[in-house]
Amino acid sequence: MAQKNLSPNRALGYMVLVFLFAYFIPFDAPRVVTAIQEAFLMLSDYAQQHVLLCVVPALFIAGAITVFLNQRSVIRYLGPSAPKPLAYGVASISGAILAVCSCTVLPLFKGIYKKGAGLGPAIAFLYSGPAINILAIVMSYKVFGWKLGLARMVGAILFSIVIGLIMQFFFRKEDEARLADERMFSYTRDDGERSLGQMAVYMLSMIGILVFVNWASSQGNSPLWDFIYSIKYWITAGFALMLGYALIRWFTKDDLHIWVVATRDFALQILPLLFGGVLVAGFLLGRPGHEALIPSQWVNRLVGGNSLLANFFAALAGAFMYFATLTEVPIVQGLLGSGMGQGPALALLLAGPSLSLPSMLVIWGELGTKKTITYVSLVVLLSTLVGFGFGMIG
């Protein structure tokens, strides 16, 4: 896909921002030095723990969705004209099954969106993937108690549907115009060379690799979950053999070349924004448990009690922080021990896993400024209100 060149005015604007940053930031101040170190340490952690095992498999799945998945089926089940219970049910369940972090879900979101999914179902998938994480909800029950665990589960499921419906309503005309533009289907190869069963094996094998290679321990909360964790690499190897068989038997060299090109293009679109977002998030907030530019004491003071401001700040801070899968549970546990209210805790749990500054940048690159601001605002606003209400009755 061709990349748009920057306009002279926009390029000049970026240069001015870089100049102002270089001119005014006191790089010799100890806190700034620590923040810079945290930025690159966070990027290093992200590269080591998430890129190869999470983002790269997701990029290949996204490329496969764009190239090989039958477009008519995507539009039938996830398109704007599909029955809403079907479209939003499929989107929410699909996202929940994957149980990925806010960055890993992005290539998959872009894949189904470019293939013809309506904006609403695609947004429901985008939110549900990181938010409706089965193990995270189980751990929330164990660590926080049944009230907060139940509120997180119900809130996340409803959010994925409600936010998707609102986004579809606000941008219905634009979405219909997008689906009428044939250029967005430039990689499509609905050539019928493979049967439905063959495509199911192909897609299932890649999804199996993504899910099981990243399977996390429940730390003793679920014996069955921990048993799967103990054999996750054997399961992953089985799915890898399944994928290898499918590629050798059912795909030509030309098919594989087009698939790799589509995956490469997704990587070029997503990875620069992800890496840049991780650096900025690390510079401002640091890694969990580490100090960066913004002192953690500020956060602890602002999320105490159950005021609207406390809930709003918890939702906003959670939206900009990066949470790897399951890390939100010990972070919120620590904040609760420091005086965080139950309402702000729920607000953070609803907003934090589904968003991050890196994911916002990628969503902005795909949807544009207006849709991105609307989506982020809906997540933060609804998280604030639900958190406030929960704090009042909890």
N, C-alpha and C positions, 0 to 999 in steps of 0.2 A: 504494500500500500504506500502510495506516495505521501511523504510528510510535508506539511505546509511550511513554507519559509516564513520567518518572522518579518513583520513589517518594520521599516526603519524606525518608526516611532516607538514600537514595542521594544525593539532591540536597544534603543537609546534608554528607554525606561529601565530595563534590566541593568544596564551599565550604571545608571544613576543609583539604583538600589545597592549594587555591589560597592560603589564608591562610598555611599553614606555608611554602609556597614563597616567598611575598612577604616573610614575616617573617625567614626564616633565610638566604636567598641574598644574599650580599654583592654587590649589583649594581654597586658602584663599583670592585670588584677588576678589574685589567686582564684576567685570564684569563676572568672571567665576561663582561666587556664584549665580548671577542673571540668568546666562545662564542655570545652573543646575535646578534652580527653574522653569524657563520657559519650560525646557524639560518636567518636570513632570506635570506642569500645562497644557501644550499642550496635553500630554497623557491623563490627566484627562478629558479635554474638548472632546477629540476624543472618549474616552470611553463612556462619557455621551451622546454625541450628535450623534454619528455615528455608534457605534458597534451594539447596540441592534436593532435599527430601520433600519439601512442601511446594514451593513455587514452580520449580522445573517440571515435576509431574503434572501440576495443574495447567501449565502452559501447553504441554503436549495434549492434554485432554481438550483444552480450549481450541487448539488447532484442529483436532479431530472433529470436534463439534462443528466448526466452521466449514470444514472441507467435505466431510462424509455424511454427517447426519442429515436425514431427509428433512428438507425445509418444510414441506407440507405438514409433516407430523409435528414439528415445533410450533408452527402457526396454529395447527388444530388444537393442540393441548395448552399452549402458552401464549397464543396470540391475543390481541386486544378484543377480538370478536368471539373467543372461546368462552364457554359457560364459566362464569366467575368461580363457582365452587370447585370446578375441575381445575381451572388454571391456577388459582391460588393454593388449592390443595396440593397439586403436583409440585409447584414451586417451593412451598414451605416444607413438604416432606422430603423433597430432593435435597434441599439445603441442610435439613436436620440430619439426614443420613450421612452426609459428607463430614459434618462436624469439623470444619476447618477454621482457621483464624481469619481475621479481617483482611489480611493481605492475600492469603492463598485462595480465597473465594473470588478474587477480582478477575483472574483470567477466565474462570468458568462463567462468571457473570457476563463478561464481554463476549464470550463465545455464544451463549444462548441469545444474548441481545442482538448481536450481529446476524444471527441465523433467522431472526424473525419473531422472537418472543416480544410480547407487549411490554411496555415500560413498567406497568404495575406488577405483573408476575415476575419480571426480571428483578425488580426492586425487592419483592417478597423473598426471592431466592437469595439476593445479596444480603439481606438482613438475617435471614433464618440460618444461613450456613454457620456464621460464628456465634450467633446468639442462642440458638436452640441446640446446644451441645449436651447430649444425653448425660455423659459422664460429669460435666460441669454442674448440671442441675442436680444429679445425685449427690455430688460432693457438697453442693450448697445446702441440701437437706441435712447432711451429716454435720457440717461445720456450723451453719447458721441457725439450724432448727427448721421445723416444718413450715412455719409461717413464711419466712423469707424465701425458703426454697420453692414453696408452692407459688408465691407471688412472682418469683422470677420466671418460673415455667409458664404460667398463664400469661404474664405480661409479654414475654418474648413471642409466644405463639400469636397473640392478638396483634402485637406491633407489626409483625411481618405482613399480616393481611391488611390491617388498617392503613399503614403507611403506603403499601402498594396501591390500594384503592384510591387513596387521596392523590398520589402522584399520577395515576392514570387519569383521574378526573381533571386535574389541573392542566395536564399536557396532552389531552386526548387528540386534539387536532394535529399537533406536531408529530405525535407518534404515528398517526395514520399516514401523514405525509412521508415519514421516514420509511415505513413499510412499502410505500409505493415507489420508492427510489430503488431501481434495479442495481445501482452501483454498489449497494451495501452487500450484495450477494456475489461479489466477484470471485470468491473462492469455491463457490458451490459446485459439487460434482454429484448431483442426484442421478447417477447413471444406472442405478439398478444392478450393478455388477455383483453385489453381495446380498445375500438373503437377510431377512430380519434377524434370524437366529445368529448368523455370522456377525452382524453388526452388534448384537447384544453381547456376544462373547468378547468382541474387541473392546467395546466401551467398558464392560464390567471388569475386564482384566486391568485396565488402567485405573479405574476408580478403586478397585481392590488394592492395588499397589499404593495409591495415595492414602487410603484410609488406614491400612494396617501397618505400613512402614512408619506412620506417625502415631500409632496407638500408644497412649500414655498410661502409666500406672495409676491406679486409684489410691495408692498408699494404704491398702488394706481395707478400703471402704466397700469393695465389691470383689469377692473371691473369683467369680466367673470372669470379670473384667481383667483381673490380674493374671488369671490363667492364660487368657488370650494374649496378654502382654508378654508372658514368658515364651510364647511360641510365635510371636508376631513376625519374626524374620522367616520362619518356615512357611507361614501363610503367604507372606509377600513373595517368596520364591516361587510358590505354586502359581500365583497370579502372573508372575513374570514369565514363567514357562508357557502359560496360557496365551499371553500376549505374543511371545515369540512364535508360537505355532500359528496364531492368526495372521501375523505379518508375513510369514513365509508362505502359507498356503493360499491366502485370499487377496493379497495385495501385490501390485506390480511395482517395479522400480519408479515408474512415473507417479503412481499414487503416493509412494513414500516421499518422493522429492517434493511434491506439492504440500504434503503434510508438514514436512520439515520447514519449508518456506513460510507457511502460515504460522507455525510455532515461533519461528525466528521473528516474524513481524510483530507478533504479540509481545515477545520479549523486548523488542526495541521500543515499543509503546509503553510498556509497564515498568520495566526495571529501572530506568533512569529516575522516574518519579518516585518509585518505592525507595530507592537508595537515598535520594535527596530528602524525602520525608523522614526517613529513619534518622538521618544526620540531624535534621532540625529538631525532631522530637527528643533525641538524645541530648542535644545542646541545651534545650529548655528544661526538660524534666528529668533526664538521666535514666539509667536503668532502675528497675525496681529495687528499692533498698539503698540507692546511691543518690548523693546530692549532685545537682547540676546548677544551672543559672537560677531557677526558681526554687527557693528554699522549701523543703518539705513541711516546715512548721507552718508556713502560710496555708498550705493545703489542709493540714490537720485542724487549724483554727477555723477555717471557713466551712468545714463540713460537719461541725458539731451541731447538735440539736435537730430541729425539724422545720426550720423556717423555709419559706419559698426560696430565699437566697441560697441557703445551704444546699437544698436539693438541686437548684439550677447550677450552682458551681460544681457539685459532684457530677452531674450529667455532662456539663461542658468539659470539665477536666478529663473525665473518662473518655469523652469523644475524641480528644486530642492525644491521649496517651496510647501507646502501643502495648497491647496485651497478647503475649503468646498464648496458645491454647491452654486453658486451666489456670494460668497464672493470676487471673483476677480473683480467684478464691482466697489464696493466702494474702494477697495485697489488701483486699477488703477486710479480711480477718484482722490484719495488723491495724488498719485504720479504725475498726470498731474498738479495738483495744486502746486506741489513743483518744477515744471520745466521739467517734463518728456516730451519728444517729442512724436508726434503722431505715428511715425514709431515704436519706442520701445514699445509704449503702445500696438500696434497691435501685435508685436512680443511676448509680454508677454501674451496677451489674447489667442494667438494660441498655445503657448507652456505650459502655466501654468496650466490650468484646466485639460489637458490631461495627465500630468505627475506630479510626486512628488517623493521625495526620498523614501518614503515607497513603492510606487507602483513600482519603479525601482527594489527594492530588491525582490519583489514578481515575477516580470517579469523575473528577472535574475534566480530565483529559478526554473522557468518553462522552459524558453527558453535557458538558458545558457549565458555565457559571450559574445560570438560573436554576437548573434542575439540581445541581449539587447543593447549592445553598438551601433550596427547599427541602431536600432529603435530610441534610444534616440538621436543619432547624426542626423538622418534624421529630426526628429521633431525640434531640435534646429537649424539646418542649414536652413531648409526651412522657419522656422519662422523668422530667421534673414534676409534672402533675401527678403521675402515678406514684412516684416516690413520696410526694407530699401527702397524698391521700393515704398511702400505706402507713406513713409515720403517724398520722392522726388516729388510725384505728388499731395499729399494731401494738 
